[in-house]
Amino acid sequence: MNDHRKLGRELGLFDTDPLIGAGLPYWLPDGAVVRHVLEEYIRTAERAAGYRHVYSPVLGKRELYEISGHWSHYSDDMFPPMELGGEQVVLRPSLCPHHAVIYRSRSHSYRELPLRIAELGGMYRSELSGVLGGLTRVRAIQLNDAHIFCTLDQVAEEAQAALEMIRRAYEALGISPARYRLSLRGPGGKYVTALELWQRSTALLTEVLDRSGLPYEAAEGEAAFYGPKIDVQVVDGAGREFTLSTVQVDFHQPERFGLHYIGADGAKHRPVMVHRSVIGSVERAVAHLIEEHGGAFPAWLAPTQVVILPVSAAELPNAVALAAGCARRGLRAEIAGPERGSLGARVRESRLVPYQAVIGAKEAAGDLVAVRLRDGRRLDPLPVEEVLARIAALVGGHRADLWDGAPR
C-alpha cells in the first residue's frame, strides 16, 4: 500500500510542522509543481467549457452564513467568529454563498444563462484533531468549485456536462471512480425543510444518472444540508472510500439570497444553482494521486518530466543544450551528471521520472538521445528534436501513456 503521508514526505512533496499547526500542511517545491499543474489543467478545462473565473475573499460576515443556512446547519464545522470593528466575521467553510452574492451583484437576462462561475478558492473547516491526516483531512482547503446559475430546463444538461468533465479529468489523471452515489437526505434536523424542493432536486439528479447510463447507488443521509448530490467515490490503498468529485442541485440558496433573472416575458424568475467540483479539494486529489501512482505521476503532472543523463563529463554540453530545448517546449527537465554517481545509480535514482534521456559519446556525435521510459522500455537513439516533439505532444495532450501506446 502506498501511504501518501509517508511517500509525500519521502518524495519532497509536502510536510507538516507543529509550529504551523495540525491539519495545515505546507507544500514543498516538487509538490507545489504538482499542485500548480493540476490547478492549471482544471482552469483550462473550465475555460474551454465556458466557465468564467472569479476570486472571492476567504472571510465573510456571520450574516452571510446565516442567510445561506451554513450557520444554523453547519456551524459545528466552522471556526468561531472573529470580532472586527463591531462585526463578526468568519472563515468561510464553503464558496457558494460568495458566488451567490457575486451573481446577485449584477442584473441578468435569460439570454446570459447558463452562467458558469468557477474558482479555485480557499476555505476552512474546524476538523477535530483525531480525524486529521496528511492531505486527506485538513483544516485549510483549496477547493475546485463552480456554480452554474441556470433555468430549470437547463439543469439536466449542465449536470450531465459536469459529469463528462469529471470523466475526462479522471482519464487524464489515470484514476478511476469506485462508484457513483446519489446522496439523499436522511432523518434528523441537519437539512433545510422545503420538502418539495428536495423532491424536485432528487428527481433531476436521478434523471441525469439514468440518462448517463452510469451505475449508481442511492444513499440516505449523505446529502448536503441544502440539497441532494451526485458523489463520485474513490477508494484509497487501505480500502477506505471517500468523495472526490460532486454535482449538486440547489433550489435553496437562490431563494435565500433572492436571486433572479429577467425572463423572455420581462418578469423576474428564480434561477437554479448547480454546484459542481471536478476534483474536489486539491489536497485530497493530490493525496489520492500519490497513492494511486506511488509517486509515478502521469507525465504531464510529474514534477520532473525529463531527467538528462550524460554518461561522462564530455557529454555535458549536449545535456545543457537538451535541457534548454526542453525549457523551450515547456518541459520540466533536470540534468543528473556523472558527479551524482554511475549511470546505473542515476537511472535508479530517477525511477519515477517519466523520461530518462541518456547521452553517450555516440549520441553526442550524432545529436541523438537514447530514451528510457519509466516502464522499463528502452528506445533506439533518436534525433533530439524528434524526441522533444513527441514528448511535448504527449504531455500537452494530457496523455496517460508514455510513448505511442506504451504502458505507463
Helices and strands as residue ranges (DSSP letters): H 4-10, E 14-15, E 26-27, H 29-48, E 52-53, E 59-61, H 62-68, H 70-74, G 75-77, E 82-84, E 87-91, H 96-104, G 110-112, E 115-124, G 129-131, E 140-150, G 152-154, H 155-173, E 179-184, H 195-212, E 216-220, E 229-235, E 241-250, H 252-256, E 261-262, E 268-269, E 272-277, H 282-293, E 306-310, G 313-315, H 316-328, E 333-335, G 338-340, H 343-349, E 355-359, H 361-366, E 368-373, E 382-383, H 384-396
